Amino acid sequence: MTRKKTGVLLINLGTPDDPSTGSVRTYLSEFLNDPRVIDINAVGRAVLVNGIIVPFRAPKSAKIYKELWEIWEGESPLLTFGKKLQKELQSKYGADSDVTIEFAMRYKNPSLDLVLGEMETKGYDRIVIFPLFPHYASSSSGSAIEKAMNIIRKWWVIPEIRIINQFFNHPSYIQAFVERGQEYNLEDYDHVLFSYHGLPERQIEKVHPSMKCSECNCPEKFNDEQPLCYRNECYETTRLIAEGLGLKKEQYTVAFQSRLGKTPWLTPYSDKVVEELAKAGKTKVLAFSPAFVSDCLETTVEIGEEYQEIMEEHGGEKIQLVKSLNDSETWINAAKEIIDAQL
């Protein structure tokens, strides 16, 4: 049987080119002007993002990105571990394989326009689009897939396309986080927090418009009727990791971080949960962030430093961030298994 020449396109969210205010401003502008990220009318979005959010947020964010760069020795960890994943996967397939691993960012560099432009010239029979977001959300996976498809649809020759739109319950992805947790003695901690990136409730309810989030029982069990609901997937990931670690339900809490604006976002909010745990005498908390396969601003700084300050302010001692999957061998093998299922 003839082998298909395949290009696998790994896509992560993106990062400023450097932590300067100008680079951060450019990144935030591209990111927040995406209609899948801020899903309001175009005029309102333009005024909100370009007139309010970016001008005021860019200088503050630049300081945080500078701190992130310093912690990770001069480069964004999203970029560092994206390139490592690409390299390690290519090594597993072999240099002479029919499978070539490519890597791009949805926002900024290496850009989808540049990487897909190069892929067009290579004459692939098949392209596998692989956003590195375990849980499907329109503002992450959906945006990356849409951008890639909008570029590919202009090609004269369009190859076979395969899309990986989620892997929240893939056994090896779960095992990779279980192994991260096993690096810590769970008995040393009073509670475990599973903190996922938040989303506006309105975006979740677009997935199931006949049902409000408050009416859904996904915190209790997986809802098979809504397999691509982000909240539903996050709770299922938590249950699977907790099972792998032998955690009882009362030993952990699911929460959502990084909200923006005044509209309702998924609750409970992670920072509020950390505060409540500290006030309740839970002095040591172990924190997972399974929405991210690479450490980033939201893990290293938001959880690792900002939430630590909240803990101490309210009587707690330590919130210990469980590092992300990054370049763990189990995660690299998991990514290969996810890709192989499409070949």
Beta strands, then each sheet from edge to edge (+ up, - down):
strand 1: 6-15
strand 2: 99-108
strand 3: 126-131
strand 4: 160-163
strand 5: 191-197
strand 6: 252-257
strand 7: 284-288
strand 8: 318-321
sheet 1: 2+ 1+ 3+ 4+
sheet 2: 6+ 5+ 7+ 8+
end
